[in-house]
């Protein structure tokens, strides 16, 4: 690589690695959005690993670019021979022999044809590489995203995550299909032109290189500033997308509270940041080529003057090809080669901005891929079993029987939970021992009947370690019980259910499920044992039948309809335009909140889980409908351990156990009648002496 092209390549040190570069005071200040302001280290290497998956095509592309650049340089060199040996000798002849000239022109045409074919070939092959890389990147992003814990989505804006799939991958597309090949082609072309100039004239080449060094300082100044803002642009674009996504989802709330002006002001602020970053990036980026182009014309003029003086005065010349004087053909070839040398440098500098933006986008993509996945150290699985007559003998089967069991791996002697409990406290050890004794385990110790026995012992948890939400919680749920959790908002009700299914892991204590620590149970199996109906319903684009079947992907239409009938959703579904085949979109925007909730409950019913968590499952249903749905849900809850979170205390009266939480502590526990008799917090909540919220 020449010194000039090397200097252009070194600009990356300023843009990618220099995070502390000072901005001129007159430049508009951007609202800080957090680090990094640069492409992460190793991004280029990781990106090229994806590209190298298509190594055969990439090798052909590289060879095509080299051949194309060589053909271009050879064509410029051939101009000297064409003029000096074929055109000038026949000038002034009465009957010139045109055959040699025609043959030379045909040869020159072949050189151009080879270059053109190679250019077409590498552009054609790059389409497959570009789209293949983007597909693989998106597949890997989405695949990894499925492994991330709930905490990740709670702490990252959804619109910003979506931007990584759209805007950031689009910058990769432009880089792979245009910027990377254009930069490589330009560097090869510049090198080929440099070698060709050295072949013809060393003095002239030195003159061009001296001029180029001055040009590089101009490029360095422009690119170092545009690159910084292109990186910034990608970050702020993700923030704008996140805000728009949030605004669209909350449009009803915005209008209800007349918040349009405030939302507009906040959007304008974020959009102004995007404007500043984009305007600065494109201002510096767009002036790069005109500046370099005009400087190139200046070099062309100076070269023409130099060549004219050399030709008129017969200056001596020497190159790698030998010593001679400057001929007209040599001067014309050098003029052409100087353009072939300067133009690629300008193209490299222009594409460098796009590369910086692509690397910034790739950094954001790889940041998502590098996010810590949800760990799962559990080994115990949930399996279907057939029970023997003694109620203890169990046989694993591959079909639904209505009985489930926890299956340990051969190396698990069933003592892990006991040993872990002994390390916590004597109370935890006793709870674990009692749970083990009450569990129904097969004679070989491999299978434990899934009954829904849940026990919390000395559980301490906080979403942030320095802010505890649950304080030393100890409680139990016997198999088949309906446990209601009530209390003010923020008391910790939903947090408890999040810990049962391990959406979050506790900091201290132990949670036992049928005598087995939930940490020892595989998360997919643990969650498969728990049907969950959330207060916030999510429906997916597809038919009503598809949304119900989401609870059990291999469920038949008959099973889905039976689940809908069980939860009394069947009647309103049949009144829809296409019944169960009615297509829902926009999260079921055409349905009422109550109807959406009914489909969600039917989804849980078709899953037929061993245990249920109902988080405000009937909060969006009117009182009349609630009575009908409650009857269906009572049928669904028979024989299952059920955890109910409710603000409507009328819905938990028939619970076996009601636990009242206050600021992460269980302050009361008992049945409805027992708690009323205590005339404590529950009594005050139920009678309206205090507000639940």
FENNOR-V930604 format. One record per residue. RES is the residue in three letters. SS is DSSP state (H for helix, E for strand, L for the rest). BURIAL is + if it has 24 or more other C-alpha atoms within 12 Angstrom, else -. D_CENTER is the distance of its C-alpha to the mean C-alpha in Angstrom with 2 decimals. Layout:
# FENNOR-V930604
[[RES & SS & BURIAL & D_CENTER] [RES & SS & BURIAL & D_CENTER]]
This chain:
# FENNOR-V930604
[[UNK & L & - & 36.82] [UNK & L & + & 39.11] [UNK & H & - & 39.25] [UNK & H & + & 38.03] [UNK & H & + & 34.88] [UNK & H & - & 34.26] [UNK & H & + & 34.57] [UNK & H & + & 32.00] [UNK & H & + & 29.55] [UNK & L & + & 30.27] [UNK & L & + & 28.97] [UNK & H & + & 25.52] [UNK & H & + & 27.02] [UNK & H & + & 27.43] [UNK & H & + & 24.10] [UNK & H & + & 21.62] [UNK & H & + & 23.57] [UNK & L & - & 25.79] [UNK & L & - & 23.97] [UNK & L & - & 27.32] [UNK & L & - & 28.77] [UNK & L & - & 30.94] [UNK & L & - & 30.63] [UNK & L & - & 33.95] [UNK & L & - & 35.25] [UNK & L & - & 35.80] [UNK & L & - & 32.13] [UNK & L & - & 30.46] [UNK & L & - & 28.62] [UNK & L & + & 24.97] [UNK & L & - & 23.98] [UNK & L & - & 22.17] [UNK & L & - & 18.48] [UNK & L & - & 18.19] [UNK & L & - & 17.63] [UNK & L & + & 16.69] [UNK & L & + & 18.43] [UNK & L & + & 18.01] [UNK & L & + & 15.99] [UNK & L & + & 15.65] [UNK & L & + & 18.39] [UNK & L & - & 17.96] [UNK & H & + & 15.14] [UNK & H & + & 17.69] [UNK & H & - & 18.85] [UNK & H & + & 15.56] [UNK & H & + & 14.96] [UNK & H & + & 18.53] [UNK & H & - & 18.19] [UNK & H & + & 16.02] [UNK & H & + & 18.68] [UNK & H & - & 21.44] [UNK & H & - & 20.65] [UNK & H & - & 22.68] [UNK & H & - & 25.39] [UNK & H & - & 28.31] [UNK & H & + & 27.10] [UNK & H & + & 26.08] [UNK & H & - & 29.56] [UNK & H & + & 31.24] [UNK & H & + & 29.35] [UNK & H & + & 30.43] [UNK & H & + & 33.98] [UNK & H & + & 34.10] [UNK & H & + & 33.11] [UNK & H & + & 35.75] [UNK & H & + & 38.38] [UNK & H & + & 37.64] [UNK & H & + & 38.00] [UNK & H & + & 41.14] [UNK & H & + & 42.60] [UNK & H & + & 42.07] [UNK & H & + & 43.79] [UNK & H & + & 46.51] [UNK & H & + & 47.19] [UNK & H & + & 47.70] [UNK & H & + & 49.98] [UNK & H & + & 51.87] [UNK & H & + & 52.80] [UNK & H & + & 55.23] [UNK & H & + & 56.92] [UNK & H & + & 56.94] [UNK & H & + & 58.65] [UNK & H & + & 60.93] [UNK & H & - & 62.04] [UNK & H & + & 61.81] [UNK & H & + & 62.07] [UNK & H & - & 64.36] [UNK & H & - & 66.99] [UNK & H & - & 67.62] [UNK & L & - & 67.75] [UNK & L & - & 71.34] [UNK & L & - & 72.42] [UNK & L & - & 74.51] [UNK & L & - & 73.32] [UNK & L & - & 70.08] [UNK & L & - & 68.57] [UNK & L & - & 65.18] [UNK & H & - & 64.17] [UNK & H & - & 62.67] [UNK & H & + & 60.68] [UNK & H & - & 59.39] [UNK & H & - & 58.39] [UNK & H & + & 56.58] [UNK & H & - & 54.75] [UNK & H & - & 53.75] [UNK & H & - & 52.44] [UNK & H & + & 50.49] [UNK & H & - & 49.13] [UNK & H & - & 48.00] [UNK & H & + & 46.11] [UNK & H & + & 44.30] [UNK & H & - & 43.67] [UNK & H & + & 42.12] [UNK & H & + & 39.80] [UNK & H & - & 38.86] [UNK & H & - & 38.21] [UNK & H & + & 36.01] [UNK & H & + & 33.99] [UNK & H & - & 33.56] [UNK & H & + & 32.68] [UNK & H & + & 29.85] [UNK & H & + & 28.37] [UNK & H & - & 28.66] [UNK & H & + & 27.04] [UNK & H & + & 24.13] [UNK & H & + & 22.98] [UNK & H & + & 22.43] [UNK & H & + & 20.72] [UNK & H & + & 18.39] [UNK & H & + & 17.39] [UNK & H & + & 17.32] [UNK & H & + & 14.94] [UNK & H & + & 12.47] [UNK & H & - & 12.94] [UNK & H & - & 12.52] [UNK & H & + & 9.32] [UNK & H & + & 7.80] [UNK & H & - & 9.82] [UNK & H & - & 8.81] [UNK & H & + & 5.03] [UNK & H & - & 6.51] [UNK & H & - & 9.42] [UNK & H & + & 8.25] [UNK & H & + & 6.64] [UNK & L & - & 10.23] [UNK & L & + & 11.78] [UNK & E & + & 10.69] [UNK & L & + & 13.69] [UNK & H & - & 14.52] [UNK & H & - & 15.06] [UNK & H & + & 11.44] [UNK & H & - & 11.04] [UNK & H & - & 14.49] [UNK & L & - & 13.80] [UNK & L & - & 10.71] [UNK & L & - & 11.27] [UNK & H & + & 9.78] [UNK & H & + & 10.53] [UNK & H & + & 8.71] [UNK & H & + & 5.30] [UNK & H & + & 6.89] [UNK & H & + & 8.07] [UNK & H & + & 5.29] [UNK & H & + & 5.97] [UNK & H & + & 9.53] [UNK & H & + & 11.11] [UNK & H & + & 9.43] [UNK & H & + & 9.75] [UNK & H & + & 13.15] [UNK & H & + & 14.25] [UNK & H & + & 13.70] [UNK & H & + & 15.83] [UNK & H & + & 18.49] [UNK & H & + & 18.61] [UNK & H & + & 19.02] [UNK & H & + & 21.45] [UNK & H & + & 23.34] [UNK & H & + & 22.89] [UNK & H & + & 22.95] [UNK & H & + & 25.80] [UNK & H & + & 27.60] [UNK & H & + & 27.61] [UNK & H & + & 28.83] [UNK & H & + & 31.35] [UNK & H & + & 32.57] [UNK & H & + & 33.09] [UNK & H & + & 34.95] [UNK & H & + & 36.98] [UNK & H & + & 37.88] [UNK & H & + & 38.98] [UNK & H & + & 40.97] [UNK & H & + & 42.60] [UNK & H & + & 43.41] [UNK & H & + & 45.07] [UNK & H & + & 46.96] [UNK & H & + & 48.21] [UNK & H & + & 49.36] [UNK & H & + & 51.16] [UNK & H & + & 53.05] [UNK & L & + & 53.58] [UNK & H & + & 52.62] [UNK & H & + & 54.07] [UNK & H & + & 52.11] [UNK & H & + & 48.87] [UNK & H & + & 49.51] [UNK & H & + & 50.09] [UNK & H & + & 46.74] [UNK & H & + & 44.86] [UNK & H & - & 46.50] [UNK & H & + & 45.43] [UNK & H & + & 41.86] [UNK & H & + & 41.59] [UNK & H & - & 42.36] [UNK & H & + & 39.76] [UNK & H & + & 37.06] [UNK & H & - & 37.68] [UNK & H & + & 37.04] [UNK & H & + & 33.79] [UNK & H & + & 32.67] [UNK & H & + & 33.34] [UNK & H & + & 31.45] [UNK & H & + & 28.37] [UNK & H & + & 27.97] [UNK & H & + & 27.75] [UNK & H & + & 25.69] [UNK & H & + & 23.05] [UNK & H & + & 22.70] [UNK & H & + & 22.20] [UNK & H & + & 19.76] [UNK & H & + & 17.41] [UNK & H & + & 18.22] [UNK & H & + & 17.69] [UNK & H & + & 13.96] [UNK & H & + & 13.62] [UNK & H & + & 16.03] [UNK & H & + & 14.63] [UNK & H & + & 11.41] [UNK & H & + & 14.06] [UNK & H & + & 16.18] [UNK & H & + & 13.71] [UNK & H & + & 13.09] [UNK & H & + & 16.89] [UNK & H & + & 17.66] [UNK & H & - & 15.59] [UNK & H & - & 17.46] [UNK & H & + & 20.68] [UNK & H & - & 20.56] [UNK & H & - & 20.03] [UNK & L & - & 22.82] [UNK & H & - & 25.15] [UNK & H & - & 27.97] [UNK & H & - & 28.03] [UNK & H & - & 28.08] [UNK & H & - & 31.07] [UNK & H & - & 32.84] [UNK & L & - & 32.99] [UNK & L & - & 33.64] [UNK & L & - & 30.70] [UNK & H & - & 30.12] [UNK & H & - & 31.64] [UNK & H & - & 29.71] [UNK & H & + & 26.37] [UNK & H & - & 27.54] [UNK & H & - & 28.51] [UNK & H & - & 25.22] [UNK & H & + & 23.36] [UNK & H & - & 25.96] [UNK & H & - & 25.36] [UNK & H & + & 21.62] [UNK & H & + & 22.41] [UNK & H & + & 25.17] [UNK & H & + & 22.88] [UNK & H & + & 20.81] [UNK & H & + & 24.22] [UNK & H & + & 25.55] [UNK & H & + & 22.71] [UNK & H & + & 22.63] [UNK & H & + & 26.43] [UNK & H & + & 26.99] [UNK & H & + & 24.57] [UNK & H & + & 26.10] [UNK & H & + & 29.60] [UNK & H & + & 29.64] [UNK & H & + & 27.81] [UNK & H & + & 30.14] [UNK & H & + & 33.32] [UNK & H & + & 32.58] [UNK & H & + & 33.82] [UNK & H & - & 36.85] [UNK & H & + & 37.94] [UNK & H & + & 37.60] [UNK & H & + & 39.20] [UNK & H & - & 42.17] [UNK & H & + & 42.60] [UNK & H & + & 42.57] [UNK & H & - & 45.34] [UNK & H & - & 47.21] [UNK & H & + & 47.00] [UNK & H & + & 48.26] [UNK & H & - & 51.20] [UNK & H & - & 52.03] [UNK & H & + & 51.80] [UNK & H & + & 54.10] [UNK & H & - & 56.59] [UNK & H & + & 56.40] [UNK & H & + & 56.88] [UNK & H & + & 59.71] [UNK & H & - & 61.59] [UNK & H & + & 61.07] [UNK & H & - & 62.37] [UNK & H & - & 65.32] [UNK & H & - & 66.40] [UNK & L & - & 65.75] [UNK & L & - & 63.63] [UNK & E & - & 63.09] [UNK & E & + & 59.70] [UNK & E & - & 58.20] [UNK & E & + & 54.99] [UNK & L & - & 53.85] [UNK & L & - & 55.98] [UNK & E & - & 59.13] [UNK & E & - & 61.45] [UNK & E & - & 62.50] [UNK & E & - & 62.89] [UNK & L & + & 60.30] [UNK & L & + & 60.83] [UNK & H & + & 59.59] [UNK & H & + & 57.24] [UNK & H & + & 55.83] [UNK & H & + & 55.27] [UNK & H & + & 53.52] [UNK & H & + & 51.26] [UNK & H & + & 50.38] [UNK & H & + & 49.62] [UNK & H & + & 47.25] [UNK & H & + & 45.64] [UNK & H & + & 45.17] [UNK & H & + & 43.10] [UNK & H & + & 41.16] [UNK & H & + & 40.51] [UNK & H & + & 39.61] [UNK & H & + & 37.44] [UNK & H & + & 34.82] [UNK & H & + & 34.56] [UNK & H & + & 33.77] [UNK & H & + & 31.23] [UNK & H & + & 29.51] [UNK & H & + & 29.43] [UNK & H & + & 28.03] [UNK & H & + & 25.26] [UNK & H & + & 24.50] [UNK & H & + & 23.08] [UNK & H & + & 20.66] [UNK & H & + & 19.74] [UNK & H & + & 19.14] [UNK & H & + & 16.82] [UNK & H & + & 14.94] [UNK & H & + & 14.85] [UNK & H & + & 13.62] [UNK & H & + & 10.65] [UNK & H & + & 10.28] [UNK & H & + & 10.70] [UNK & H & + & 7.80] [UNK & H & + & 5.59] [UNK & H & + & 7.95] [UNK & H & + & 8.01] [UNK & H & + & 4.89] [UNK & H & + & 6.81] [UNK & H & - & 9.87] [UNK & L & - & 9.57] [UNK & L & - & 12.79] [UNK & E & - & 12.81] [UNK & L & + & 15.43] [UNK & L & - & 18.73] [UNK & L & - & 21.38] [UNK & L & - & 24.79] [UNK & L & + & 26.61] [UNK & L & + & 28.90] [UNK & E & + & 30.81] [UNK & E & + & 30.10] [UNK & E & + & 31.15] [UNK & E & + & 33.58] [UNK & E & + & 36.11] [UNK & E & + & 39.70] [UNK & E & + & 43.23] [UNK & E & + & 45.55] [UNK & L & - & 49.03] [UNK & L & - & 52.13] [UNK & L & - & 52.11] [UNK & L & - & 48.71] [UNK & L & + & 47.49] [UNK & L & - & 47.45] [UNK & E & + & 44.07] [UNK & E & + & 43.11] [UNK & E & + & 39.51] [UNK & E & - & 39.04] [UNK & L & - & 36.32] [UNK & L & - & 37.12] [UNK & L & - & 36.87] [UNK & L & - & 39.94] [UNK & L & - & 39.13] [UNK & L & + & 39.24] [UNK & E & + & 36.41] [UNK & E & + & 36.66] [UNK & E & + & 34.65] [UNK & E & + & 35.06] [UNK & L & + & 35.20] [UNK & L & - & 34.76] [UNK & L & - & 38.10] [UNK & L & - & 37.76] [UNK & L & - & 37.23] [UNK & L & - & 40.69] [UNK & L & + & 39.61] [UNK & L & - & 40.46] [UNK & H & + & 37.04] [UNK & H & + & 36.71] [UNK & H & + & 40.34] [UNK & H & - & 40.01] [UNK & H & + & 36.93] [UNK & H & + & 38.81] [UNK & H & - & 41.86] [UNK & L & - & 39.88] [UNK & L & - & 38.93] [UNK & L & - & 42.24] [UNK & H & - & 45.40] [UNK & H & - & 44.29] [UNK & H & + & 40.97] [UNK & H & + & 42.96] [UNK & H & - & 45.36] [UNK & H & + & 42.69] [UNK & H & + & 41.05] [UNK & H & + & 44.50] [UNK & H & - & 45.42] [UNK & H & + & 42.20] [UNK & H & + & 42.86] [UNK & H & - & 46.45] [UNK & H & - & 45.60] [UNK & L & + & 42.90] [UNK & L & + & 44.14] [UNK & E & + & 43.51] [UNK & L & + & 44.79] [UNK & L & - & 47.72] [UNK & L & - & 45.66] [UNK & L & + & 43.15] [UNK & L & + & 40.16] [UNK & E & + & 39.54] [UNK & E & + & 39.43] [UNK & E & + & 39.79] [UNK & L & + & 36.92] [UNK & L & + & 38.84] [UNK & L & + & 36.48] [UNK & L & + & 38.22] [UNK & E & + & 35.87] [UNK & E & + & 37.01] [UNK & E & + & 35.57] [UNK & E & + & 37.44] [UNK & E & + & 37.23] [UNK & E & + & 33.58] [UNK & E & + & 32.17] [UNK & E & + & 28.65] [UNK & L & + & 26.73] [UNK & L & + & 23.12] [UNK & E & - & 23.93] [UNK & L & - & 26.50] [UNK & L & - & 28.83] [UNK & E & - & 28.97] [UNK & L & + & 30.38] [UNK & L & + & 29.95] [UNK & E & + & 32.08] [UNK & E & + & 35.28] [UNK & E & + & 36.91] [UNK & E & + & 36.45] [UNK & E & + & 38.74] [UNK & E & + & 39.27] [UNK & E & + & 39.50] [UNK & E & + & 39.18] [UNK & L & + & 41.67] [UNK & L & + & 40.89] [UNK & L & + & 41.06] [UNK & L & + & 41.19] [UNK & E & + & 39.60] [UNK & E & + & 38.28] [UNK & E & + & 37.70] [UNK & E & + & 35.88] [UNK & E & + & 37.11] [UNK & E & + & 37.05] [UNK & L & + & 35.90] [UNK & L & - & 32.35] [UNK & L & - & 30.72] [UNK & L & + & 33.26] [UNK & L & + & 30.70] [UNK & H & + & 31.08] [UNK & H & + & 27.47] [UNK & H & + & 26.68] [UNK & H & + & 29.21] [UNK & H & + & 27.61] [UNK & H & + & 24.16] [UNK & H & + & 25.95] [UNK & H & + & 27.74] [UNK & L & + & 24.68] [UNK & L & + & 22.98] [UNK & L & + & 20.00] [UNK & L & + & 21.30] [UNK & L & + & 23.82] [UNK & L & + & 27.14] [UNK & L & + & 28.46] [UNK & E & + & 32.02] [UNK & E & + & 34.07] [UNK & E & + & 33.55] [UNK & E & + & 32.60] [UNK & E & + & 34.59] [UNK & E & + & 34.06] [UNK & L & + & 37.32] [UNK & L & + & 38.27] [UNK & E & + & 35.06] [UNK & E & + & 32.66] [UNK & H & + & 29.31] [UNK & H & + & 27.83] [UNK & H & + & 29.66] [UNK & E & + & 28.30] [UNK & L & + & 25.24] [UNK & H & + & 22.60] [UNK & H & + & 22.25] [UNK & H & + & 26.05] [UNK & H & + & 26.42] [UNK & H & + & 24.21] [UNK & H & + & 25.93] [UNK & L & + & 29.15] [UNK & E & + & 28.13] [UNK & E & + & 27.92] [UNK & E & + & 26.28] [UNK & E & + & 27.05] [UNK & L & + & 25.24] [UNK & L & + & 26.62] [UNK & L & - & 23.57] [UNK & L & + & 23.43] [UNK & L & + & 20.44] [UNK & L & + & 21.68] [UNK & L & - & 19.78] [UNK & L & - & 20.83] [UNK & E & - & 23.68] [UNK & E & + & 27.26] [UNK & H & + & 28.70] [UNK & H & + & 29.53] [UNK & H & + & 25.96] [UNK & H & + & 24.85] [UNK & H & + & 27.70] [UNK & H & + & 27.02] [UNK & L & + & 23.49] [UNK & L & + & 25.38] [UNK & L & + & 26.81] [UNK & L & - & 25.45] [UNK & L & - & 28.79] [UNK & L & + & 30.93] [UNK & L & - & 33.64] [UNK & H & - & 34.42] [UNK & H & - & 37.44] [UNK & H & + & 35.47] [UNK & H & + & 33.14] [UNK & H & + & 36.23] [UNK & H & + & 37.98] [UNK & H & + & 35.12] [UNK & H & + & 35.27] [UNK & H & + & 39.04] [UNK & H & + & 38.80] [UNK & L & + & 36.78] [UNK & L & + & 38.87] [UNK & L & + & 36.03] [UNK & H & + & 37.92] [UNK & H & - & 40.36] [UNK & H & + & 37.98] [UNK & H & + & 35.70] [UNK & H & - & 38.81] [UNK & L & - & 39.57] [UNK & L & - & 36.35] [UNK & L & - & 36.93] [UNK & L & - & 35.78] [UNK & H & - & 36.02] [UNK & H & + & 33.50] [UNK & H & - & 32.21] [UNK & L & - & 31.39] [UNK & E & + & 27.91] [UNK & E & + & 25.83] [UNK & L & - & 23.15] [UNK & L & - & 21.60] [UNK & L & + & 21.47] [UNK & L & + & 25.17] [UNK & L & - & 26.28] [UNK & L & - & 29.66] [UNK & L & + & 30.58] [UNK & L & - & 32.03] [UNK & H & + & 30.31] [UNK & H & + & 32.87] [UNK & H & + & 32.30] [UNK & H & + & 28.57] [UNK & H & + & 29.42] [UNK & H & + & 31.97] [UNK & H & + & 29.50] [UNK & H & + & 27.25] [UNK & H & + & 30.36] [UNK & H & + & 31.32] [UNK & H & + & 27.92] [UNK & H & + & 28.73] [UNK & H & + & 32.26] [UNK & H & + & 31.42] [UNK & H & + & 29.41] [UNK & L & + & 32.76] [UNK & L & + & 31.39] [UNK & L & + & 33.85] [UNK & E & + & 32.91] [UNK & E & + & 31.58] [UNK & E & + & 29.84] [UNK & E & + & 30.65] [UNK & E & + & 28.97] [UNK & L & + & 31.04] [UNK & L & + & 31.04] [UNK & L & + & 33.96] [UNK & L & + & 33.36] [UNK & L & + & 32.71] [UNK & L & + & 35.68] [UNK & L & - & 39.12] [UNK & H & - & 41.95] [UNK & H & - & 43.66] [UNK & H & - & 40.60] [UNK & H & + & 39.66] [UNK & H & - & 42.98] [UNK & H & - & 42.41] [UNK & H & + & 38.84] [UNK & H & + & 40.05] [UNK & H & - & 42.60] [UNK & H & + & 40.06] [UNK & H & + & 37.82] [UNK & H & + & 40.90] [UNK & H & - & 41.40] [UNK & H & + & 37.80] [UNK & H & + & 38.21] [UNK & L & - & 41.43] [UNK & L & - & 41.38] [UNK & L & + & 37.94] [UNK & E & + & 36.97] [UNK & E & + & 35.41] [UNK & E & + & 33.78] [UNK & E & + & 34.20] [UNK & E & + & 32.89] [UNK & L & + & 35.00] [UNK & L & + & 36.30] [UNK & L & + & 38.97] [UNK & H & + & 41.41] [UNK & H & - & 43.35] [UNK & H & + & 40.65] [UNK & H & + & 41.02] [UNK & L & + & 44.84] [UNK & L & - & 45.03] [UNK & L & + & 42.64] [UNK & L & + & 44.24] [UNK & E & + & 42.90] [UNK & E & + & 41.64] [UNK & E & + & 40.01] [UNK & E & + & 40.05] [UNK & E & + & 37.49] [UNK & E & + & 37.91] [UNK & L & + & 35.63] [UNK & L & + & 34.25] [UNK & E & + & 37.69] [UNK & E & + & 39.46] [UNK & E & + & 42.68] [UNK & E & + & 44.20] [UNK & E & + & 44.08] [UNK & E & + & 46.27] [UNK & L & + & 47.02] [UNK & H & + & 47.38] [UNK & H & - & 51.14] [UNK & H & - & 51.04] [UNK & H & + & 48.78] [UNK & H & - & 50.91] [UNK & H & - & 53.95] [UNK & H & - & 52.48] [UNK & L & - & 52.22] [UNK & L & - & 49.35] [UNK & H & + & 45.89] [UNK & H & + & 45.24] [UNK & H & + & 48.66] [UNK & H & - & 47.95] [UNK & H & + & 44.60] [UNK & H & + & 46.17] [UNK & H & - & 49.24] [UNK & L & - & 47.40] [UNK & L & - & 49.02] [UNK & L & - & 45.66] [UNK & L & - & 42.49] [UNK & L & + & 39.61] [UNK & L & - & 37.14]]
